């Protein structure tokens, strides 16, 4: 199947490829068979990412930690509602599902159309084919008073500060309470899109926004309370090959981190 995505939408193929390659590894971190099956059906030059080793281990560490934190939320609220902003071809639902949660996938119409080739909607998994900048997308989410978790991986770094502020304002204006898990780029790497080992292989996708410690999110939307910050190097350091561990101190500074927030009206 040929796939044609441009700009930020195309970056979903970076993370998909990582999960698929990981499945073939004898030391697989995610055991993501679904991603492997999807890649095997796509006509796309995934080989161009073969030299992007830092992104490979970084994406694996990020997915592992975000999965872990989502599972913690689900363990606490077993019938919760979860929204994945910029879902792409993500397989997180398949990796964390407990048989009770309700899951919403939000992404651009062209991405959701591709997604429909590999994932079927059902009573507990629903698609929202809209841009996150359309304020009315939140009306399609039904919580019925249940706990809500909103997550976003590999997305917010492609928006500028004003766009991030607009998204956050819409979230607090639309829901009475939620927990928010955001994959955040380190601010020092914002101007390094052209040097990024995987992103430089893409067209029209550049980093626009980053943070130091996640407090920047609260400054943009003061109604949020920061409840956690995890550097993805915490896991990356454990899975890097011995020959690459020399770079760990650099990754602690430059790596993405998971910002965790809470909102109660």
CORFENGI-V561825 format. One line per field, one symbol per residue. phi: phi as a letter, one per 40 degrees, with the letter a starting at -180 (. if undefined). psi: psi as a letter, one per 40 degrees, with the letter a starting at -180 (. if undefined). burial: I if it has 9 or more other ideal C-beta (glycine too) atoms within 8 Angstrom, else O. A space follows every 10 residues. Layout:
# CORFENGI-V561825
phi: ???
psi: ???
burial: ???
This chain:
# CORFENGI-V561825
phi: .cbbbbgcdc cccccdcccc ccccccbdcb fcccccccdc bccacccccc cccccdcccc ccccccddcc ccccccbcbc bbbbcgcfbc bcdccbdbgb cbbbbbaddc ccccdccbbb cacbbbbbca cccccccccc cbbfgccbbb babgbcccbc dcccdccccc cccbbcaabb bbcbccccbd cbdcbccbcc cbbgbbcbaa bcbgcccccc bcccbcbaab cccdcdccbc cdcbcccddc cdccccaccb bbbbc
psi: hihhiiaddd eddddddddd dddeiefhdd fgddddddde ehgigedeed egdddddddd dddddddddd ddddddgdfi hhhhhfdbfi fddddeheed ihhhhhiidd dddddeeehh iadehiihgi ieehdeddee hhdfeiihhh ihhfddeeii dddddddddd ddedidiiih hhhhihdeed efdeehddde eihfhiidhi ideeeddddd geeihheihh heedddddei ideeededdd dddeiiihhh iihh.
burial: OOIOIOOOII IIIIIIIIII IIIOOOOIII OIOIIIIIIO OIOOOIOOIO OIOIIIIIII IIIIIIIOII IOIIOOIIOI IIIIIIIIII IIIOIIOOOO IIIIIIIIOO IIIIIIOIOO OOOOIIIIOI OIOOOOIIOI IOOOOIIIII IIIIIIIIIO OOIIIIIIII IIOIIOIIII IIIIIIOOII OIIOOIIIII OIOOIOIOII IOOIIIIIOI IOOIOIOOII OIIIIIIOII OOOIIOIIOO IIOOIIIIII IIIOO
